[in-house]
Amino acid sequence: MVKTRTVFSTIHLFYLVQLFFCGLLKVNETRATRAHSGGDDQHVTTRKQKQHAETKQTGDQEAEQKSKKPKSDKGDEPDVNGKSTEEEDIVKDFEEFCNTVRKSLSVEQMRQILKANEQDDSGTDDAVVPRCQDMLFYGPLDKCPICRGPLEYTGSNYSCSGIYSEWSSCTYKTKDPPRREDKLNIPDEISALIKKRQDPKNRHTRKLNAAEKVFSGMLISLSGRLSRTHQYWKKEIQKNGGKVSNTIPQGVACLVVSPAERERGGSGKVTEAMERGIPVVSEAWLIESIDKQSAQPVEAYDVVSDLTTYGKGIPLDKMDPSEEALETLNAELKLYGKRGVYKDTRLQEEGGEILEKDGLLYNCAFSRCDKGRELNDYCIMQLIVVPENRLHLYFKKGQVGDDDKAEERLEEKESVDDAVKEFAQLFKEVTGNEFEPWEREKKIQKKHTKFYPVDMDDGVDVRHGGLGLRQLGIAAAHSKLDPLVANFLKVLCSQEIYRYALMEMGLDSPDLPMGMLTDLHLKRCEEVLNEFIDIFKMTKETGQNNEAIWSDFSQRWFTLMHSTRPFIFRDYHEIADYAAAALETVRDINVASRVVGDMTGSTIDDPLSDRFEKMGCSIMPVDKNSEDYKMIQNYLEKTYEPVKIEDVDYGVTLENVFAVEPSAGPSLDDIKKLPNKVLLWCGSRSSNLLRHLHKGFLPAICSLPVPGYMFGRAIVCSDASAEAARYGFTAVDRPEGFLILAVASLGDQITEVTSPPEDTNPLEEKKAGVKGLGRKKTDEAEHFTWKDDIKVPCGRLISSEHKDSPLEFNEYAAYDPKQVSIRFVVGVKYEGKAPLMDTEE
């Protein structure tokens, strides 16, 4: 490779050489060079990236005195802060070196040096200066070992800014980056001191210790009575690299106040901070930043900006999870489907409708998740026709929850043809693809950093079309259905259970209709999930390359399945809970949306009876004095164990039982013709129940080595109501839930397993019944039969001989939906039992 030499102007050389030879840059010539450290690389793939930067530490008197202490005879022995004396000297030399370089070289010269050494010379001046200083002192950075992209010093570590795939940016991060061993390419005229850095043998290994610099470079102001004294917090902040001011000077990072400050209307400091746009945060910001050893986003701990005209304007993925849940749960859905006019346009109030031309609806929604660049955006594009043929183009792009910073415009258009052309051009800018091939044939190629369409269907998301809280009682009162059935139906047709389900999974963006997606979009999600599982099972990659595969899938997944709180998946349990189960729930909610439709109008016309007809399922209350009711109550109580949430055990009481006959699944007469029939418990979220009753059970969408998916694409039930209750449990503030009793035929031959099968394909192909043996079983001496030959494994739970099983209770798998018939829906109520407290005499 031929290297070019950088030539500087004579006057710049004069100043540079003069400064160097005046002794402004001194290095201990006798210090032994340190070997390149091989410490473990750290992948930072958490949900929030670290935001503080390591900068020059400004010492107080104590630190200044400490730096003047003579070197210890013990050489590299660490001091009380974990740093050796030699490391401290290197840091000090680097700071002096940076000062000299900053004074001696212009930014343009630094760019030339970076370019001559094949380093990134782009970006702002603030980015170029530390990049050049780092390279001159420690050596040029090598390429990212994962994607061969460029590495960049971010303050707390070195991160890659390269591309891993069309779906994702590289998320590689390390504190010990690879560096090239070749000599630096610098002019001969430059000082001998810099030329000394050309030789890799004279370079030091940079030691990053972000844990000591949580507030590095930050000036923090305190106000009001906090839980700890101001003196305590001053010491803690200084210990973690920051400074404290009693006033609000220029450059202050934030003002920390107590909750009482807000209640009193705020002090003069608070008023001043608000007027100057300085963040005012709670004390929790200090506590959690120190606890997590990373400065947390100040927006998430803001205590006053909701008092302003525009509200907080915090992206949902930066909020505290509990605040984010309340925000989205109570938010009105802004876009309910392909024909929905986006709420923020306010044109729906004027009778606005989506333009339909040549069979195309001009309404598109998009998503983009890029963890490498910390992007989690959505985009909306619509052409809206209002009465008198006025046409508007609406465009919005931003982060969910941060409307204040979103790019948004609403423009009236005179020509339909011109508006359609502009719409198509915007589509290409946003996705890198043509509009018509996507809209007509669903053909699209994902482009890096571009958005991907969220394929909306022509219908109404149940979070918009379902019954609101004020409609529930009226709808049931006006129904001709049996009162118990009407009350059951009003739950299935309410917005609430679907809002809660999506909120719990972080899929409840108010800007995107996750409850009204096309089957094609859901199918794409399923294909991406199973493709990842297959690749990961076969891969031999370890360490950083393995992490990169997980990161790529996570970014791809949360682009397709837009989340208010995306993260990097780390194991199969997270895949099961937040990908597989989430996709099944979204799929079932989409079915519910189509059955429920739009119930926002009058409820006097008995809409519940109409939805009951659409479900195509017979539902009848079971008499509490009947034998079936008593049998179910006995089965429930004997096979139940409390669900434990934190320190509270939740028992269960039987509320109602409904006998059901879904039209989509096999009837009882059909199932009785099959061998080895067992009455078993099935757990289900309330949000999934309407789909089960409308279309019957579906097998799991994937195979994973974790409970619920370890049998592959199967319908999984249990002989313990305790197991089903884990899936049917709702929340402490919503104690009502539902369990399902179904008759499953396990076939002529039952395969018993005590560990996850390595390959579930043979089981799926044979469609043979499988019984997973758990650590607990029901007492076989108490089992009985129902309806002649259907086994009911009802009995108290006892320990089994399978102590090492991954399953706590027995589970049964059937691979053909025709082998499982839903018979009862069991309404239960979870009741908390406070823990017993020890008392002293």
URRA-V925499 format. One line per field, one symbol per residue. ss: DSSP state (@ for helix, = for strand, . for the rest). psi: psi as a letter, one per 40 degrees, with the letter a starting at -180 (. if undefined). burial: + if it has 16 or more other ideal C-beta (glycine too) atoms within 10 Angstrom, else -. A space follows every 10 residues. Layout:
# URRA-V925499
ss->???
psi->???
burial->???
This chain:
# URRA-V925499
ss->.........@ @@@@@@@@@@ @@@@...... .......... .......... .......... @@@@@@@... .......=.. ...=@@@@@@ @@@@@@@@@@ @@@@..@@@@ @@@@@@.... ....@@@@@@ @@@@@@@@.. =......... ===....=== ..=.....=. ..==....=. .......... .@@@@@...@ @@.......@ @@......== ==.......@ @@@@@@@@@. ..===..... ...====.@@ @@@....@@@ @@@@@@...= ==.@@@@@@@ @@.....@@@ @=..@@@... .....@@@.. @@@@@@@@@. .......... ..@@@.@@@@ ..==.==..= =.======== @@@.====== ======...= =========. ..@@@.==== ===..@@@@@ @@@@@@@@@@ @...@@@@@@ @......... .==..=.... .@@@@.=.@@ @@@@@@@... ..@@@@@@@@ @@.=.@@@@@ @@@@...... ......=.@@ @@@@@@@@@@ @@@@@@@@.. ..@@@@@@@@ @@@@@@@@@@ .......... .@@@@@@@@@ @@@@@@@@@@ @@@@@@.... ......@@@@ @@@@@.==== =.....@@@@ @@@@@@@@.. ..===..=== ========== ==.....@@@ @@....==== ===..@@@@@ @@@@@..... .......... ....====.. @@@@@@@@.. =..=.===== =====....= ===....... @@@@@@..== ==...===.@ @@.===...= ==....===. ........=. ====..@@@= ========== ===....... .
psi->hhhiihhiid dddddddddd eeeehhhhde hhiiihifih ihhgfidhii eiihihhhia ddddddeeii iieebehiad eehidddddd dddddddddd ddddiidddd ddddddffih eiaidddddd dddddddeih iiihedefii ihhedeahih fahdiediih fhiiegihii eiiigiidei idddddedhd deiihhhhgd defdfhehhh iiiihidiid dddddddddf eaihieagih ehdihhiidd dddeeiaddd dddddefhhh iidddddddd defhhihdde eheeeeeide adfhideeih ddddddddde ihhdheadeh hhdedeedee fiihhhhfeh hghiiiihhg ddefhgiiih hihhhiiffh hihhhhhaih efddeihhih hhidhddddd dddddddddd eeiidddddd efhihhihei ihhhgiigah hdedeihide eddddddeie ihdddddddd ddeidddddd ddddefffhe ehgeegiidd dddddddddd dddddddeie iibddddddd dddddddedd ghiegiihid iddddddecd dddddddddd ddddddahfe aiedegdddd dddddfhhhh ihheeidddd ddddddddei iihhhbehhh aiihdihhhi giddiiiddd deeiighhhi ihihideedd ddddeiiiii eihifihdee eagihhiieh dddddddehc idegehaiih hihhheadhh hhieihhdhe ddddddfiih hhhieiiihd eeiiiifcfh hhfhiihiii egdeiehdih ihhhehdeeh hhdihhhihh hihiihhhii .
burial->-----+-+-- --+--++-++ ----+-+--- ---------- +-+++--+++ -+++------ ---------- ---------- --++++++++ +-++--++-+ +--++---++ ++++-+++++ +------+++ ++++++++++ +--++++-++ ++++++++++ +++++-++++ +++++++-++ ---++++--+ +-+++-++-+ --++++++-+ -+++++++++ ++++-+---- --++-+++-+ ++++---+-- -+++++++-- ++---+--++ -+++---+++ ++++++++++ ---+++++++ +++++----- -++++++++- ---++-++-- +-++++++++ +++++-+--- -+-++----- ++++++++++ ++--++++++ ++++++---- ++++++++++ +++--+---+ --+-----++ -++--++--+ +++-+--++- ---+-+---+ +++++++-++ +++++++--- ++--++-++- +--+++++++ ++++++++++ ++++++++++ ++++++++-- ++-+++-++- -++------- ---+--++++ ++++++++++ +++++++++- -+--++-+++ ++++++++++ +++++++++- --+---+++- ++--+-+-+- ++-----++- ++--++-+++ +++------+ ++-+-+++++ ++-+++---- ++-+-+++++ ++++++++++ +++++++-++ ++++++++++ ++++++++++ ++++++++++ ----+-++++ +++++++--- +-++-++--+ --++---+++ ++++++++-- -----+---+ +++++-+--+ -+--+-++++ +++++++-++ ++++++++-+ ---------- -
